[in-house]
Amino acid sequence: MIAGDVVVIRYEGPKGGPGMREMYKAMKFMYGRGLAKTAALVTDGRFSGTNNGCFVGHVSPEAAEGGPIAIVRDGDRITIDVDAGVLHMDLTDQEIQDRTAAWRPPEPKIKRGYLALYSKLASSASQGAVIRP
């Protein structure tokens, strides 16, 4: 990883985590390498508020639901406009359509118990990540 890179960590949202894991380890790793101010981190996971740099969390819809970060590949150019609140992947509409059509959800990380049920029923982070009635 070098200055200007955007690191994408996906499948950590309410369904993919399950439960929106805290991404502080990745954030602190970047900070420790001196990259917190010159690189960015984008995730459908969450941050607790100790951010020191460009860290974008709670991306919705999350990757486990087929959200945009599910189709990101190594080498894709991503632009972050903090003031406008916009993430942009430099892909053509056809590339987006092709990747989206080829995408398949990953196997659930947890297959039994409460977290498996939560993974199936949780709403998007933008709607509170709560279990739907």
Secondary structure, 3 states (H helix, E strand, C coil): CCCCCEEEECCCCCCCCCCCCECHHHHHHHHHCCCCCCCEEEECCECCCCCCCEEECCCCCCHHHCCHHHHCCCCCCEEEECCCCEEEECCCHHHHHHHHHHCCCCCCCCCCCHHHHHHHHECCHHHCCCECC
